[in-house]
Amino acid sequence: MKGVELCARFSIATNRLNYCGPAGADDLLARTILGEGDEKAAAKALAGFEALEPYLTALAAKHGLEPFDHDVVEAYWLGNELLESFTREDFQGILDVLHRRGLPRGIVARLGAALPERPLPHHAFHVAFVGVGAVTGKVATTLENMEMCRPSWGRVAEIAEGKIVVEKPSLALDGGRLRLGPEARAAYDYDPRFLEGLGKGDWVALHWGWPAMRLEPAQLARLREYTMRSLEAASEALAPLGIL
């Protein structure tokens, strides 16, 4: 899977909800996922997603790659070794660019002062540390929205026409720290064109209620690992400030 397609799979839901990116880009992203779109046009549209581009650009620059290189996109949405070398100074650079994209200066200053020793340029860390909707102001930073926005995973338990039911853990707040709670069943709308051959027992990644992709075992393991590390790092940094 090319990086542009992978990025489109996770980004299409927020564009459909008018939360992020150029208005009406979801049709182009859908066609790109289905192998029918203009890849360059899709990349240009994705670069307009306010809280996405700064991370991809920073990851790419750190490792001498292009922003829509598959490994760069995978690092941000699922997690891989490209996340490991980021420093506080590197992440401060991301915060500065996010400020130019809409993140209020006061939040940039507060977060910059609270950066953990090992910040992760992963979407789960952005959700937990920077905050859902903090850049665009279009979404309230609530625990429910954080759960919807983090790249989550679930095991398919049932498939019906237009719906899938998955078993998944959800975000919880416990003593001022973020963690994952017990697994429970949740239903989501499902378009089989985007996940051909999906069956019971398969694992899927979800973003804002959209089953974005089927997860291979190694991808699932990395997503779990980097999500837990993101929640731990964000909690360690924000709990003393009374933000969580």
SVG drawing of the C-alpha trace seen along z (x, -y; Angstrom):
<svg xmlns="http://www.w3.org/2000/svg" viewBox="-27 -33 45 48">
<polyline fill="none" stroke="black" stroke-width="0.4" points="0.0,0.0 1.4,-3.4 1.8,-6.1 -0.8,-8.4 -3.5,-5.6 -2.6,-4.7 -2.9,-8.3 -6.2,-8.7 -7.7,-5.7 -7.2,-7.4 -7.9,-10.9 -11.2,-10.5 -13.4,-10.2 -12.4,-13.6 -12.9,-15.3 -16.4,-13.8 -17.2,-15.3 -15.8,-18.7 -13.3,-18.5 -10.0,-18.7 -8.6,-19.3 -9.9,-21.0 -13.7,-21.0 -15.0,-18.2 -11.7,-16.3 -13.3,-13.1 -14.4,-12.1 -10.9,-12.4 -9.6,-10.4 -12.2,-7.7 -11.2,-7.3 -7.5,-7.2 -8.3,-4.4 -10.1,-2.5 -7.2,-2.9 -9.1,-5.3 -7.9,-8.7 -5.1,-11.2 -2.3,-10.4 -0.6,-13.8 -3.9,-15.6 -4.7,-13.4 -1.3,-14.2 -1.9,-17.9 -5.2,-17.6 -3.8,-15.7 -1.1,-18.3 -4.0,-20.7 -5.0,-18.8 -4.1,-21.2 -2.8,-18.8 -1.4,-16.2 1.1,-17.8 3.5,-19.1 4.0,-15.6 4.6,-14.0 7.0,-16.8 8.9,-16.5 9.2,-12.8 10.3,-12.9 12.9,-15.6 14.3,-13.7 15.0,-10.6 15.7,-12.0 12.4,-10.8 9.4,-12.3 6.3,-13.2 4.1,-10.6 6.7,-7.8 4.9,-4.7 7.1,-4.4 6.6,-8.0 2.8,-7.7 2.8,-4.4 4.9,-5.8 2.3,-8.5 -0.8,-6.5 0.3,-3.0 3.8,-3.4 7.3,-2.1 11.0,-2.7 11.0,-6.2 9.3,-7.5 12.2,-6.5 14.7,-9.2 12.5,-12.3 13.6,-14.7 11.9,-17.5 13.5,-20.0 12.1,-18.1 8.6,-18.1 8.8,-21.8 9.4,-22.4 6.1,-20.5 4.3,-22.6 5.6,-25.8 4.3,-24.7 1.0,-23.7 0.8,-27.2 1.0,-28.5 -1.7,-26.1 -4.1,-27.3 -2.9,-26.0 -3.2,-28.9 0.0,-30.4 -0.9,-29.8 -1.4,-26.1 2.0,-25.9 3.7,-27.6 2.0,-25.3 2.8,-22.1 6.3,-23.2 7.0,-23.5 5.5,-20.1 7.1,-18.0 8.1,-14.6 11.6,-13.2 10.5,-11.0 7.7,-12.7 6.2,-10.6 5.1,-12.1 2.3,-9.5 -1.4,-10.4 -2.3,-8.8 0.2,-11.2 -1.2,-14.1 -4.7,-13.2 -3.6,-12.7 -1.0,-15.5 -2.0,-18.3 -5.7,-17.5 -8.5,-16.7 -9.6,-19.8 -7.0,-22.0 -5.6,-23.1 -8.8,-23.7 -11.2,-24.5 -13.8,-22.4 -14.0,-19.6 -14.3,-19.7 -11.5,-18.0 -13.5,-15.4 -12.7,-11.8 -15.3,-10.6 -13.8,-12.5 -10.3,-11.4 -11.5,-7.8 -13.0,-8.5 -9.9,-10.3 -7.1,-7.9 -6.2,-5.2 -7.9,-2.3 -8.1,1.4 -10.8,4.0 -11.4,7.7 -14.3,8.3 -17.1,10.3 -20.0,9.9 -20.5,8.7 -23.9,7.7 -25.0,5.7 -23.5,2.2 -22.3,2.9 -19.5,4.6 -19.4,5.3 -15.9,5.3 -14.6,6.1 -12.3,3.3 -11.0,1.4 -11.8,-2.2 -10.0,-5.1 -10.5,-5.7 -9.3,-8.3 -8.2,-6.8 -6.7,-9.0 -5.7,-11.7 -4.0,-9.3 -5.1,-7.9 -5.4,-4.2 -7.4,-1.6 -10.4,0.0 -11.8,3.5 -12.9,4.7 -16.5,4.2 -18.5,4.6 -19.2,1.6 -20.9,1.3 -19.7,-0.7 -20.9,-1.5 -18.9,0.5 -18.4,0.3 -16.9,3.6 -15.4,1.9 -12.7,0.4 -12.0,3.7 -12.5,6.5 -12.7,10.0 -13.0,8.8 -14.0,11.7 -14.8,12.6 -11.7,12.7 -9.9,10.1 -8.4,7.0 -9.2,3.6 -8.0,0.1 -10.6,-2.6 -10.6,-6.4 -13.6,-8.5 -15.9,-5.5 -14.4,-4.5 -12.9,-1.1 -9.8,-2.3 -7.8,0.8 -7.3,4.4 -4.3,4.9 -1.7,7.5 -0.3,9.0 2.9,6.9 0.9,3.7 -1.5,4.5 1.4,5.1 3.0,1.8 -0.2,-0.1 -0.8,1.3 2.7,0.6 2.9,-3.0 -0.6,-3.8 0.3,-2.7 3.6,-4.6 1.7,-7.7 -0.8,-7.5 1.9,-7.0 4.0,-9.8 1.1,-12.2 -0.2,-11.3 3.2,-11.7 3.5,-15.2 0.0,-16.5 -1.1,-14.9 1.1,-17.2 -0.5,-20.2 -4.0,-19.0 -4.9,-19.0 -6.2,-15.4"/>
</svg>
